[in-house]
């Protein structure tokens, strides 16, 4: 279950290929002003990564995964850096 999205892409308007990382949202409990997630609300994902997804695919992947999750979006390192690529 997706509870938070952190967008760390340098090319923020590139949506067709990103690297997506899922982590348990309980890891964010220590962050300043964070909403608190209670542990044990499903399977806790320590770390899961997929590359070559669209932003939409990344969101769907996070939403169908069990437990409260934070989705981190990064530039896909395997992606061409030129805008036509």
N, CA, C and O of each residue as an XYZ file, in Angstrom:
340
protein
N       0.840     -1.164      0.000
C       0.000      0.000      0.000
C       0.896      1.241      0.000
O       1.709      1.435      0.904
N       0.741      2.034     -0.975
C       1.533      3.247     -1.138
C       1.055      4.322     -0.174
O      -0.122      4.684     -0.188
N       1.955      4.839      0.667
C       1.587      5.924      1.578
C       2.368      7.203      1.321
O       1.954      8.274      1.762
N       3.498      7.110      0.610
C       4.296      8.310      0.364
C       5.131      8.136     -0.897
O       5.534      7.026     -1.243
N       5.386      9.255     -1.579
C       6.222      9.272     -2.779
C       7.281     10.344     -2.597
O       6.975     11.494     -2.283
N       8.533      9.949     -2.800
C       9.653     10.884     -2.753
C      10.276     10.906     -4.145
O      10.822      9.899     -4.597
N      10.200     12.035     -4.817
C      10.700     12.156     -6.183
C      12.102     12.748     -6.157
O      12.277     13.932     -5.869
N      13.096     11.927     -6.457
C      14.492     12.343     -6.429
C      15.103     12.405     -7.829
O      16.325     12.379     -7.978
N      14.253     12.486     -8.854
C      14.743     12.560    -10.232
C      15.352     13.930    -10.499
O      14.801     14.951    -10.088
N      16.485     13.950    -11.186
C      17.070     15.209    -11.642
C      16.323     15.711    -12.877
O      16.172     16.917    -13.075
N      15.862     14.782    -13.695
C      15.079     15.129    -14.893
C      13.611     14.878    -14.562
O      13.033     13.868    -14.962
N      13.022     15.814    -13.827
C      11.705     15.601    -13.224
C      10.553     15.457    -14.212
O       9.479     14.995    -13.828
N      10.745     15.836    -15.463
C       9.663     15.694    -16.439
C       9.802     14.455    -17.306
O       9.012     14.250    -18.228
N      10.798     13.627    -17.020
C      10.953     12.341    -17.720
C      10.148     11.300    -16.964
O      10.486     10.951    -15.833
N       9.102     10.810    -17.572
C       8.188      9.898    -16.888
C       8.153      8.501    -17.498
O       7.626      7.577    -16.877
N       8.706      8.325    -18.706
C       8.529      7.031    -19.377
C       9.477      5.943    -18.882
O       9.173      4.759    -19.024
N      10.624      6.318    -18.300
C      11.583      5.344    -17.747
C      12.195      5.911    -16.486
O      12.929      6.898    -16.521
N      11.882      5.269    -15.369
C      12.460      5.681    -14.094
C      12.961      4.449    -13.349
O      12.637      3.315    -13.703
N      13.745      4.690    -12.326
C      14.092      3.644    -11.382
C      13.203      3.861    -10.167
O      13.127      4.967     -9.633
N      12.539      2.811     -9.740
C      11.635      2.883     -8.593
C      12.180      2.034     -7.460
O      12.614      0.901     -7.673
N      12.156      2.579     -6.269
C      12.604      1.863     -5.075
C      11.470      1.899     -4.059
O      10.899      2.956     -3.791
N      11.149      0.746     -3.498
C      10.165      0.646     -2.429
C      10.874      0.327     -1.122
O      11.764     -0.523     -1.071
N      10.465      1.021     -0.069
C      10.933      0.727      1.280
C       9.752      0.843      2.226
O       8.804      1.582      1.965
N       9.816      0.116      3.315
C       8.769      0.209      4.317
C       8.668      1.646      4.809
O       9.681      2.282      5.100
N       7.450      2.151      4.902
C       7.236      3.519      5.381
C       7.603      3.666      6.853
O       7.766      4.787      7.335
N       7.737      2.556      7.573
C       8.152      2.653      8.978
C       9.568      3.213      9.098
O       9.934      3.751     10.143
N      10.366      3.090      8.037
C      11.729      3.653      8.059
C      11.702      5.173      8.150
O      12.689      5.787      8.555
N      10.575      5.787      7.774
C      10.473      7.244      7.787
C       9.975      7.791      9.119
O       9.896      9.008      9.290
N       9.639      6.920     10.065
C       9.101      7.378     11.341
C      10.046      8.311     12.083
O       9.591      9.157     12.853
N      11.349      8.178     11.871
C      12.332      9.011     12.564
C      12.525     10.380     11.909
O      13.156     11.260     12.495
N      11.991     10.566     10.708
C      12.164     11.840     10.007
C      11.382     12.941     10.720
O      10.302     12.703     11.262
N      11.936     14.133     10.710
C      11.286     15.270     11.346
C       9.908     15.511     10.727
O       9.768     15.543      9.504
N       8.919     15.675     11.554
C       7.539     15.969     11.172
C       6.864     14.854     10.360
O       5.865     15.103      9.684
N       7.397     13.638     10.422
C       6.817     12.528      9.661
C       5.533     12.031     10.312
O       5.439     11.941     11.536
N       4.546     11.708      9.479
C       3.398     10.958      9.986
C       3.914      9.589     10.403
O       4.815      9.044      9.766
N       3.357      9.039     11.452
C       3.860      7.783     11.996
C       3.089      6.584     11.439
O       1.859      6.581     11.404
N       3.823      5.589     11.015
C       3.261      4.333     10.520
C       3.506      3.279     11.594
O       4.624      3.114     12.084
N       2.451      2.579     11.943
C       2.587      1.529     12.951
C       3.206      0.290     12.300
O       2.748     -0.148     11.245
N       4.244     -0.276     12.922
C       4.833     -1.512     12.409
C       3.822     -2.653     12.469
O       2.896     -2.638     13.280
N       4.015     -3.635     11.605
C       3.191     -4.826     11.627
C       1.878     -4.704     10.870
O       0.964     -5.498     11.095
N       1.765     -3.723      9.974
C       0.542     -3.555      9.189
C       0.625     -4.287      7.860
O       0.080     -3.819      6.859
N       1.284     -5.401      7.840
C       1.472     -6.179      6.621
C       2.939     -6.542      6.486
O       3.728     -6.352      7.412
N       3.289     -7.062      5.332
C       4.676     -7.435      5.067
C       5.503     -6.165      4.957
O       5.137     -5.244      4.228
N       6.620     -6.111      5.679
C       7.490     -4.942      5.576
C       8.566     -5.204      4.537
O       9.321     -6.171      4.639
N       8.627     -4.347      3.549
C       9.620     -4.436      2.483
C      10.842     -3.641      2.921
O      10.762     -2.425      3.090
N      11.961     -4.310      3.103
C      13.179     -3.595      3.472
C      13.665     -2.765      2.294
O      13.963     -1.580      2.444
N      13.745     -3.396      1.102
C      14.216     -2.694     -0.090
C      13.835     -3.518     -1.310
O      14.100     -4.719     -1.372
N      13.216     -2.865     -2.271
C      12.912     -3.500     -3.556
C      13.131     -2.454     -4.635
O      12.755     -1.294     -4.466
N      13.736     -2.859     -5.740
C      14.094     -1.924     -6.808
C      13.703     -2.480     -8.159
O      13.859     -3.673     -8.419
N      13.194     -1.610     -9.021
C      12.916     -1.973    -10.414
C      13.323     -0.804    -11.298
O      13.150      0.359    -10.931
N      13.862     -1.125    -12.457
C      14.259     -0.088    -13.411
C      13.441     -0.234    -14.684
O      12.830     -1.273    -14.932
N      13.440      0.818    -15.481
C      12.767      0.776    -16.768
C      11.255      0.883    -16.691
O      10.562      0.580    -17.662
N      10.735      1.310    -15.547
C       9.290      1.473    -15.390
C       8.884      2.902    -15.738
O       9.684      3.831    -15.622
N       7.649      3.066    -16.160
C       7.094      4.410    -16.256
C       6.690      4.836    -14.841
O       6.604      4.002    -13.939
N       6.447      6.111    -14.656
C       5.991      6.573    -13.346
C       4.679      5.880    -12.985
O       4.488      5.475    -11.838
N       3.790      5.743    -13.940
C       2.511      5.068    -13.685
C       2.732      3.617    -13.247
O       2.123      3.162    -12.279
N       3.597      2.896    -13.954
C       3.885      1.502    -13.588
C       4.483      1.410    -12.187
O       4.171      0.490    -11.432
N       5.346      2.369    -11.845
C       5.949      2.386    -10.514
C       4.888      2.586     -9.441
O       4.921      1.934     -8.398
N       3.949      3.487     -9.699
C       2.870      3.735     -8.740
C       1.983      2.498     -8.586
O       1.606      2.138     -7.471
N       1.652      1.855     -9.697
C       0.824      0.647     -9.633
C       1.541     -0.474     -8.896
O       0.923     -1.190     -8.107
N       2.850     -0.637     -9.146
C       3.647     -1.647     -8.449
C       3.610     -1.399     -6.943
O       3.406     -2.327     -6.160
N       3.808     -0.147     -6.546
C       3.805      0.189     -5.121
C       2.432     -0.034     -4.509
O       2.321     -0.534     -3.390
N       1.404      0.330     -5.228
C       0.043      0.229     -4.685
C      -0.387     -1.224     -4.479
O      -1.126     -1.515     -3.539
N       0.057     -2.127     -5.329
C      -0.380     -3.523     -5.189
C       0.510     -4.332     -4.239
O       0.220     -5.495     -3.963
N       1.577     -3.731     -3.746
C       2.485     -4.410     -2.827
C       1.974     -4.244     -1.398
O       1.530     -3.161     -1.017
N       2.036     -5.306     -0.615
C       1.497     -5.329      0.735
C       2.324     -4.469      1.692
O       3.536     -4.327      1.528
N       1.664     -3.908      2.674
C       2.323     -3.123      3.715
C       2.443     -1.665      3.325
O       2.422     -1.343      2.137
N       2.570     -0.769      4.305
C       2.718      0.655      4.026
C       4.114      0.953      3.466
O       5.130      0.615      4.073
N       4.134      1.591      2.300
C       5.397      1.776      1.578
C       5.645      3.216      1.186
O       4.716      3.992      0.961
N       6.926      3.555      1.108
C       7.366      4.791      0.487
C       7.984      4.424     -0.853
O       8.825      3.528     -0.939
N       7.558      5.125     -1.894
C       8.093      4.941     -3.238
C       9.063      6.072     -3.527
O       8.703      7.246     -3.447
N      10.294      5.714     -3.863
C      11.314      6.684     -4.267
C      11.491      6.576     -5.769
O      11.649      5.478     -6.304
N      11.465      7.709     -6.448
C      11.666      7.745     -7.894
C      13.018      8.377     -8.195
O      13.358      9.436     -7.668
N      13.780      7.708     -9.052
C      15.095      8.187     -9.479
C      15.158      8.154    -10.996
O      14.362      7.478    -11.648
N      16.119      8.898    -11.553
C      16.391      8.768    -12.983
C      16.859      7.356    -13.247
O      17.608      6.789    -12.452
N      16.425      6.782    -14.360
C      16.862      5.441    -14.747
C      18.270      5.558    -15.316
O      18.468      6.166    -16.368
N      19.237      4.984    -14.632
C      20.642      5.089    -15.038
C      20.913      4.466    -16.401
O      21.864      4.862    -17.075
N      20.104      3.503    -16.819
C      20.282      2.863    -18.114
C      19.677      3.648    -19.265
O      19.780      3.249    -20.425
N      19.056      4.751    -18.940
C      18.331      5.559    -19.909
C      19.275      6.489    -20.667
O      20.263      6.977    -20.118
N      18.954      6.724    -21.938
C      19.689      7.745    -22.689
C      19.470      9.083    -22.036
O      18.372      9.371    -21.559
N      20.502      9.910    -22.006
C      20.374     11.204    -21.355
C      19.861     12.285    -22.293
O      19.491     13.365    -21.834
N      19.829     12.022    -23.589
C      19.306     13.062    -24.467
C      17.796     12.932    -24.580
O      17.262     11.824    -24.553
N      17.111     14.056    -24.706
C      15.652     14.114    -24.612
C      14.942     13.309    -25.693
O      13.783     12.941    -25.501
N      15.586     13.023    -26.816
C      14.956     12.263    -27.875
C      15.058     10.766    -27.642
O      14.337      9.993    -28.272
N      15.959     10.336    -26.730
C      16.352      8.984    -26.520
C      15.370      8.010    -26.156
O      15.701      6.839    -25.972
